[in-house]
Amino acid sequence: MTSALAIHDGVAVIALDNPPVNGLSHALRCSIVDAVAEVNLNENIVAAVLIGAALPFSGGADITEFGTPKSWEQPDLVAVIEAVEASAKPVVAAIAGVALGGGLELALGCHARVALRNARVGLPEVKLGLLPGAGGTQRLPRLVGVETALDLITSGRLLPAGAAELKGMFAALVEPDEDLLEVASSIARSVARSGELPSISSLPPAQPRPEIFDAARARLSGSGERYPALPEIIAAVEAATVLDFAAGMEVEKAAFKRLIETDVSKALRHGFLAERRASHVREIGADVGVRRLDTAAVIGAGLMGTGIAQCLAAAGIEVTLLETSEQATVRSEKSVDDVLGRAVAKGRLTAKQAEAQKALIRWTTDYGDLRNVDIAIEAVFESLEAKRAVFEELDRNLRPGAILASNTSTLDLNAIAAFTQRPADVVGTHFFSPANVMRLLEVVRGDRTAPDVVKTAMQFGRRIGKVSVLSGVCDGFIGNRMVEEYFRQAMFLVEEGALPFEVDEALEEFGFSMGPFKVADLAGLDIGWSIRKRRAQERPDMPYSPVLDGLCEQGRFGQKTKAGVYLYADGRTAVRDPEVERSIAAFSQSQNIARREISKSEIVDRCVLALVNEGAKILEEGIAQRASDIDVVYLAGYGFPDFRGGPMFHADSVGLDKVVERMTVFERLQTRDPAFWRPAPLLQHLVSTHSNFADWTNRSAMENL
Ligand code: 3HC
């Protein structure tokens, strides 16, 4: 049963009950239609209230049904809403939690709405590459006006029910200490008494505002091609100003049908579900508990450590930041003040909120102050010796049961855990810089990390607003291990014939917000240089092109020195440097490499498929739990274009047989390290079994290869 019907004093309560968020699945849709029919048949009922049974009102259409016949099966959502609106007895929506997408559309089809003041509503379909497909583009502008409707539907943002923009949407706003059902029932009775059944669809078209649509189209510029939902939304909302309701619904319906089949929508839906799936750790079930995490410490108050502390404070967690000198703590405190000051100036925080966040952070130089913390996150210099010193201190000072986390991005977590007497309590929490901004958190499970520590760390990530993805131990974990191959290809391309700006342009056209050379200049070329030097010693089997080493030798480290691969006269804007381009040509000549013209598609495929090949190895080694987790790492942490769904989803979309074909070509073309292009065994296995990354879940199958 997905909705239950009970009658109180003549009002039928239709309680939606489809966990976790009352997604409007086929079963729930059927049960609403049945309940409304029952309301109309039963003479003891004068009106009905639609409400979530101990759940949010509704998170919208059931996204997991999209792409399956169930999503179109009658009654579809449009038919459900028509049945509600056509009811001869009033139906009132009582909204707690959220009413989103189809959930809000259902509420708009009711004869009145009541909401908890703190409930949130919105039409976020655009984030899934869609437009509202159950009347949202036609009813919302009629109710709140074109400007607000267009803004809400194109941005997908949520608003609290009490927001001024939503004036007129709710018959009553209910305070958290009031009884939502009681208020909704009383409004339902008074609508029944009035004898009138207000319906939004019978309102005249919304007032035309051509200037608003022109401005919205002008703002689109190129983004309409990447996100085809945007121009469709503008056209559908415009239709609500010039067409009658039924004709406007036809415009919306046709657009929804087109959009749901687009690769962009499929990719965005994949990203949404992948992000939620990533939080589930396969072998750790509901029987495993979590540890208490109310207070934290961060060791190392540099840029990263201070960013992590701010992120914890923003989530309301008390945090002690430990440094070795007073001078360092003063610097860190100033950087917190600067960040909070900027947030207040931009209106993202009130002065009071900023003050409250600051009050949660304190600085110390004494490990003795950490005795009672629940978790300590080490964020010191990347050297095993530095980590040893910290972890030995933590082991001596932290209470039993506290979690010892390391922010290492490259070092062996098992070696770090072995510095302590409690390796089961040690876990990796790899933040991305700037830590208070970037959404990704790689949670690294060591060989001896306890299951409850893994579970606690994953939930902790979510609590501080991050997307947690589980990784096993390997050099670079999921993200950096793959990105190393991406950068290696970018440099090979340059020595073989492409110029850095061509590589950047090709990848930016693919959808990355910045090409690899602009990213390298931003991060500092010295970082890559030191990795290359280390690799030359540790892994001579992993050759790099030294094409950029000359720049580093001249002290050109990127934006921070106003010169790197590009010149930065103003410190920010990248300008091509003919001197660098000449030196690249000279370098190729010195290596006897005959430079050739390299197409944009080769540039994109060499860089992106390098991610895919390494990703396949990461999967087959069991470092990542599933291909979609790798996509989440790239979407949340590396600026991979969301409308392509992540590298593994992209590879599946291209077709793995084609991917392998391209790799075979690259093996012939590439001058340095052609062997990299031998497809990973998992890739070959998937091609030979006509399968793909999305369907591959069974690592043991690989062991028999
Ligand atoms: N359909 C199916 N499952 C959904 C869902 C939906 N619309 N929304 C959320 N879920 C699932 C998630 O996948 C997750 O599953 P899991 O437990 O297996 O991991 C679970 O619900 C909880 O989701 P969250 O982790 O996101 O929980 P939160 O409490 O943080 O957030 C939420 C809840 C605000 C509802 C958030 O999930 C959300 O924003 N959902 C998507 C809303 C949306 O985009 N709605 C539009 C759908 S398209 C539509 O309605 C078309 C219509 O116009 C015709």
Residues whose N, C-alpha, C, O or C-beta is under 5 A from the ligand:
A	BS01	3HC	P20 V21 G23 G59 G60 A61 D62 I63 T64 V98 L100 G101 G102 P124 E125 L131 P132 G133 A134 R276 R277
